[in-house]
């Protein structure tokens, strides 16, 4: 007998304050449409999300949030897992036009599990 979690994959995403506000406005149930980027990049590990937060988002925006959420595996099966430069740096590349369907396949809320601020 399979458990409900077998049908979902847990993913992570580092977001800045602006994207956090938009996710909050969406009731922590969806990510906002992509405005400047053509790809949405959820990652497979919390550690990779933290690396992105520290190396990119905190430097650029002064703060970052790590989100955790579950997505139906049947939806994710359409996309290969991409390697972003190391065995622990794995992510999905979801085209921006597929983001509404991605959001429909999020199971449960988008949780904020960590928050970082710049020291300066």
Secondary structure by P-SEA (a helix, b strand, c coil): cccccccbbbbbbbbcaaaaaaaaaaccccccccccccbbbbbccaaaaaaaaaacccccccbbbbbbbccccccccccccccccccccccccccccaaaaaaaaccccccccbbbbbcc
